[in-house]
């Protein structure tokens, strides 16, 4: 089946330096009903600060608590192919369906290097690959043609997560390939809807799960006016205060405030949100809640006019 839908990226909860597994329990209890699945151990999950053992243990744990019918994707960002294969193989055994794979960090990557790295990872893990096009953090820029060349060379590349703000690439990929394309940045998520994405790998779906699902489903069913109204009332106030740049500590601070994570803790080099950022993010969050209460009807509709 084609990979699609809302598969948000999950921050890793920490307490006193260790993994707080109860935080995953509380978060999933709150959000999974309205999601198609999730991504763990990606960059939002602070994967670069996790050990290989921790990444395997996290994937094994969340796989056990995830209901049937939800899609598990494991982040395999790494500059060590051997460690990435170990994590990916364990994730596949635990039931993960796909891996989110960016270009290896630090190296000045060429297309040939990426084809070799991703090809070996796909072959050795057996996972489908969602290639993560993220030029800001990987310092590797892909054109539409180079993404198509990668997918042609590595058939297990079945989807692209697009953080590049060049939305024309989304449209071109949809016109020229059968690849699934996922929106990858909260601050342009509705523009990604309009560009034709098949789903979303961002944070907003775990902030307002029911509203995001309703917004997405209304858009996909052709009810764009109601979808955009819901987006502007509920999602946009939070997104406006939320990023970019400190999405991880901001989300963890919010989840701590909501009682989902016992701590807003991050791992070095990330720092927790200070008082000013906490105030801004909470203002955006509560404005979104007021937007929900002003017109959102549970069950996937809104009071907005279609005109």
N, C-alpha and C positions, 0 to 999 in steps of 0.2 A: 504494500500500500504506500501511496505517496505521502511523504512526511509533510505535514501542514498543521495549521492551527496555532494556538497560543501556548508556547513552550518557554515560559519566562526563566530568567536566570536567577538562581537562588544564592543569596549570600550565606556564607558559612558562619553559624553562630559559635562564638568562643566564650569561655568563662575561665578565668584564672590561667590563661595560656593554652587550655585544651579545648577540644571539640565539645560543644554542648548539644548532645543528640536530642535532648528534650525540646530544644528550640526547633529542630526539624519537625518533630511531632506536632507541636502547637501551630506552626506555620502551615503545614500540610492540612491539618484539620480545618484551618480557616479558609484555605484557598483552592484545594485540589478539585473540589466539586465543579468549579467554574473554569478549569483549565483542561487542555489536551495533554499536558505532561509538563516537563520541566528540564532544565539544564543544571547539573551540579558540577562543582569543581571547575568552573570556567573562571574567567578573569574576575567577574563579580563575586565569585566564591573564594577569591584570594588564592587561587591555585598556585601562583608563584611563591607564596609564603607557606604552602603546605608541603609536607614530606610525601614521598611516594607511598609510604605505608598509610598515612592519613587519607590520602586520596582514594586508595583502594577500600579502606574501611568505611569512608563516607558513602561511596557508591554501593557497597554491600548493604549498608544500613538502610539507606533511603529506598533501595530496590525492594527490601523486605516490607516496608510500610506503604508502598505505593499500590493503589488498587489496580485491578485488571482493567485494561482499556486505556490506561494512561501511558504515554510514551516517555521513556527515560533516555536522556542524552547526556553523555559524559564529556566534560571538557578535557581535551588532550593537548592543550598548549604546553609545549616543552621544547627545550633545545637538546634534550637527550632522547634519541630515538629509542634506545633500550628501555628507559624508564617509561616513556609514553606507551610502548608496546605492553609492558607489564601492567600498567593501569588499564589500558584498553582491553586487554585479554581478560582481566578480572571483571571488568564491567560487563563485557559480553557474556561471561559465564553467569553473572548476577541477573542478567535479563535486559541490559541496556540495548537499545536498538541502533543507536548511531553515536558518532563522536563529533564534537565541535572542535575543529582543528584550524588554528591560525598559522601563519608563517612562523617558523622558529625565530625567536628573538635574537637580537644582537647582530647576526650575520647579515651582510649585504646580499640578500637573496636574489637569485635569477630564477626565471621560470623553470629552467631545467633542474635547478636545485629543489624547487618546491615539488615538481613532478616526482622526483626521486624520493624525497622524504615522505610525501603524502602517499605515494604508491606503496612504499614499504610498510607504512603504518596500516594501510587498508588491507594489504595482503596478510600481514602477520596477526591482525586482530579479527579480521572478518567483519568488522563493523562498517555500516554505511558511513560516509563522510559528509558532514556539513562543513564546507570550507568557509572560514571566517575571514572575510575581506575587511580588514581593519587597518587602513594605512597609517593612522595616527600613532598607534602603539607599536606596530611591527616595522614601520618605516619601509614597507614594501607596497608599491602601487600596482594594482592590476587594472588592465583595460578589460572591456567586455571580451575582446578577442582572446586575451590571455586566460581569462576564466574559462572560456569555452575550450581552449586548448588543454587546460588542466583536466577538465571533465572528460574530454575525449581520450586523453592519455590514461586516466585513472577512472574506469567506469564506476567504481564504488563512490565517487563523488556524485551525489544525487541531489545536493542542495547547497545553496550559498546563503550565509548570513551577511547582510550588507550594512556595515556601519559607515562606509563611504557615503558622503552626502551628495554624490553625483547620482541623482535619482534616475537619470537617463539610462544608467546601467541596468537598473531593475527592469525598465521597459524593454530594453534591448534583449536582456536574457529571457524575458517572458515571450518575446516575439520570435526569437531564434532557437530556443532550446526547450526541452521538457523538464529542466531543472526546477525544483522548488526554490523560491527565494523568500528569505525571512528578513523583515525589518529588524535592525539591530541597534537603533538609537532612540531613546524615549523622546528626545526633543524634536524629532521629525517624524514621529510615528504616524500621524494622520496623513502626512504627505506620502509616506510609504504605502499606506492604504491606497491612496489615489494612484500611485505608480503601479499597483498590481501585485503586491506581495501576497504570498500564500499563507503567511502566518507571521508571528512576532516572537522574537527572542530578546525581550527587554524586561524592565522591572515593573512598569505600570500595572500589568495584569495581576501582580500579587499585592498591590496597594489597594485597588478597588476591584476585586475579582468579578463580582456580578456586573458592575457597570461596564468594565472593559469588555467582558464577554458580550453584553448586550450591544455595545457600540460596534463591535466587530461584526456581529451577526446581522445587525441592521444594515451596515454598509454592504456586506456581502450579498444580502438579499435585495439590494437596490433601493433601500430606504435611506438615501444619503442625507436628507435634510434632518431627519430625526437622529441619525447617527452623529452628525456633526454638532447638533444641539447638545446631545449628551456629552460628547467629547469636550465642548467648550464649558459646560456647566460643572463637570465633575473632574475630568482628567487634566485639562489644561491648567487650572490654577496650581495644582501640585507640580506638574511638569515644569511650569514657569519658575517655580522656586527651587526646584530639585537639582538641576545640573546645569552644565556639564562639569565634570572633573572630580567631584567628590561623591559620586552616587553611592559608593559602597559604605563609607561611614554614615552618610545621611540616611540610607535605608536601615542600617543596623540601629542607629539612634531611634528612628521611628518605631521599629519593631520592639525595641526595649521599652519605649514609652507606652506601646500598646499591650505590653505584658507577654509578648511572644518570645522574645529573647531575654534572658535574665541579665544580660549585659550588652552595652553598645560596643564592646571590645573589638578592636581590629588588631592585626599583627603588623609589626614594624616592617616596612617603612611607613605604612598608612597610620594616620592619627585619627582619633575620634573627633566627632563634630564639636566645635566650640559653641559657646552660648549664643553667639550671633547667628550661626548657621542653624542651630537647633530652632531658634525662634522663627527664622524664615521658612524652614521646611514644615514646621508644625502649622504655621499660618496657611501655607498652601494646602496641607492635608485637610485641615478643618474647613477651609473654604470648599474643597471638593466634597466633603460630607454634607455641607449645606446645600450644594448643588444636587446631590443625590436626593435629599429630602424634599427639594423644591419641585421635583417632577418625575423622578425615576420610579417606575413601577416594577417591583420584583417579578421576574418571569420573562424579561427580555423586551419590554416596550417602554415607551416614554410618552409623556403628555404633550410633547412638542408637536407643533403643526408641521405638516409636510410641505408647506409653502415657503 
